[in-house]
Amino acid sequence: MLSTKQPTAQNNRSYILLICGAAALGGFLFGFDTAVINGAVAALQAHFQANSVLIGLAVSLALLGSAIGAFFAGQISDRFGRVRVMIIASILFTISAIGSGLPFGIWDFIFWRVLGGVAVGAASVIAPAYIAEVSPAHLRGRMGSLQQLAIVVGIFLALLSDYFIAVSAGSATAPFWFGIAAWRWMFWTEIPPAILYGVAALRIPESPRYLVAQGRESEAAAVFAKVDRTIDVRTKIQEIRDTVLRDRTAKFSDLLSRRGGLIPIVWLGMGLSIFQQFVGINVIFYYSSVLWRSVGFNEASSLWITVITSVTNIVTTLVAIAFVDKFGRKPLLVLGSIGMTLTLGAMATVFSNAAVDPAGNPVLAGSQGIIALLAANLYVFCFGFSWGPVVWVLLGEMFNNQIRAVALAACATIQWVANFLVSTTFPPLLESFGLGTAYALYATAAAMSFFFVLFLVKETKGIELEDM
């Protein structure tokens, strides 16, 4: 447990940032784990002499592992606590990182990646839930945005470490430290932050909402006294007591209405999760080399541009952190939807009218290349200040205390399935119909997300979790 010394008002905010930052380390590993394989794909294919189908499975099945981890994380955290799920995820991240660098064949490599995916899924559920439950209402948006900031920083550092390891060794297949192949070190770079995540989890307090649900009200009072000195602790605990299930652990059946089917708020959360993926953001990060090479950049330059794009994502997430509690969640989502529709529409138009080389790749001439590059980075900017961080904020706070963990788990599971669908359908979509059609579909999803938010999403800025 962290220090029990009563903080001043300023130290109180620092303490909140500290414990939320520790929880957000799961988001960092989420981003790092999903991106680190990018630099090793070609080396893995050569090392195992695997065909493209097996390599594709090595990448995509980790996403299904994430869906599995997300599905079970909610109920496990309601039974054993938020912090214990973080510790379990830390152990899985560490084992996966070690195993991914020491595979005997492609199939056990896939197993280690799926295991890491389970950890990613668990972290994607537990971090926003914990952060929402320990943060005061006036800081909850900014603290919740730390999840997305950690994700994009994790992506950036994974890409950067892949690049420097490959450059230092000469290639991903060449020997690096101690004569061990560079691609193995790419996966092992995840071990230190994975261990740090577990150590940090051991040092932070349990969620006070979980503690009240377990009847451990004195412990919950101690946590509230440290994170928010402006509230009446006894009144707050009574409010939570009235809104949690103390006689049993919440189940997925609690998400069903009396008429059958899911309750509306869960449908809303799933809709947010689906649209966050269907606008195609992961295509930009997973397959960006197709775009950059079509503009004329070589492989090394394409990797650097991808790194720069991830920096853009970090900067725009900082914009979201600055404004999410000032402007609210809904305005940022609406603005993001408009921006993504316009930028994706521009990319769809450019690629639909592009010439094609003998190999079938689009060739952008003159202003087309400049427009595509600007539109792609503006698209990342629009996603980065809106749908990237704000969806995680909303998922962490929009559900009531009774169902928060299991509802978030259901929505995160759907999000990972949507990620899997978008990521695996892009290559055949590209081959059969071209980039223009692909970006047109994502632009359509962005336009639909505008109306979804405008008519269905309610503002949650400043509302206490007990009033949701």
Residue, then its C-alpha position, 0 to 999 in steps of 0.5 A: m500500500l502507498s503511504t497513508k500520510q494525509p495529503t494536501a490538496q495538491n498532493n491529493r491530485s498527485y496521489i490520484l495521478l500516481i495510482c491511476g498512472a499505475a493502473a494505466l500501465g496495463g494500457f501501456l502494455f496493451g499498446f506495446d504488446t499489440a505493436v511489438i510484433n510489427g518489426a518481427v513479422a518478416a523475421l518470424q516468417a523466414h525463421f519458421q519458413a511459415n506461409s502467410v496464413l500462419i503468420g496472419l494467424a500469429v497476428s490475428l489470433a492474439l486479438l481473439g485472445s484479447a476478446i477472451g481476456a476481456f470477457f472473463a476479466g469483469q467477473i474475476s475482478d468482481r470476485f477477487g478485486r481489480v488489483r488482483v486482475m492487474i497482477i494476473a495480467s502482469i504475470l501473463f504479459t511477462i510469461s508471454a514476452i519470454g515465450s514469444g522470444l523463445p519459441f520452438g515452432i510457429w504453433d507455440f509462438i502463436f500460443w504465447r501471443v494468444l496468452g499475451g492477448v488474454a493479458v491485453g484483454a484483461a488490462s483493457v477492462i480493468a484499467p478504465a474500471y479502476i480509474a473511474e472508480v478511484s477518480p473524483a468526478h471532476l477529474r475522471g475524464r482526464m484520469g480516464s484518458l490516461q488509458q488511451l495515452a498509455i496505449v499510444v505511448g506503448i505503441f510508439l515505444a514498441l515501434l521505436s524499440d523494434y526500429f533501433i534493435a533492427v538497425s543496430a543488428g542490421s536486420a531483425t534476423a541478424p544476431f544482436w546482444f549475446g549473438i541472439a537474433a534481434w527479433r527475439w529481443m524485440f519481444w523481450t523488451e516487454i519484460p521490464p514494463a510487464i514486471l513493473y506493472g505487477v510491482a505497481a499494482l501491489r503498491i496501489p489501493e483496491s477500488p473503494r467501490y469494490l471494497v464496499a461491495q465486499g463489506r470492507e467499508s473501513e478500507a474503502a473509507a481510508v481510500f476515499a479520505k486520500v483521493d477526495r478530501t472534499i466529500d463526506v466519506r460516510t455519505k459517499i459509502q452509503e450511496i455506494r452501498d445503495t448501488v452495489l450488489r453485496d450478496r453476490t458477484a455480478k454476472f452477465s445475466d445482470l445485463l439482460s432486461r426483463r423483456g429479454g435482450l441486453i439493457p439499453i446502456v449495454w447496447l450503447g457501450m457496445g455501439l461505442s466499442i464497435f464504431q471505435q474500431f469500424v472507423g479503421i484506426n488500426v488499419i492505419f497502424y497495422y497496414s500503414s506501409v501500404l499507404w506510404r509506399s504507394v506515395g513513394f517512400n521506401e521500407a525504412s522511411s515507411l517505418w519512420i513515418t509510422v513512428i511519427t504518426s504514433v507521435t501524432n496520436i500521443v500529442t492529440t491524446l494530450v489534447a483530449i486529456a486537457f479538454v475532456d473535463k472542460f468541454g465534455r465527452k459528447p462534443l469531442l466525439v461529435l467533432g471527431s466523427i465529423g473530422m474522421t468522415l471528411t479525412l477518410g472521405a478524402m483518402a477514399t476519393v484520392f485512392s479511388n482515382a489513383a493510377v495503378d502500377p503493373a503489380g496492382n498497387p496504387v500510384l499517387a501522382g502530384s498533389q494526390g500524394i500530399i493530400a493522402l499524407l495530410a488526410a491520413n495524419l489529420y484522421v489520426f489527429c481527429f481520432g486521437f482527441s475523440w474516439g480514441p480516449v473518450v470511448w475508454v472514459l465513457l466505458g469506465e463511467m457510464f455503467n452503474n456500480q452493480i454492473r460496471a465490471v461485467a458490462l465493461a467486459a462485454c463491451a471490451t470483448i465486442q471491441w476486440v472482436a470488431n478489431f479482429l474483423v477489421s484487421t483480418t478483412f482489410p487485406p482481402l478488401l484491399e486485394s479485391f476492391g482497392l484502398g479507395t473502397a476500404y477507406a470509403l467503408y471506414a468513412t461511412a462508419a465514421a459518418m454513422s458514428f456522428f448520428f449515433v453520438l448525436f442522438l443516443v449518447k448522453e453527457t456524463k461530465g461531472i456526474e458521480l458514478e452513483d448517479m449513473 
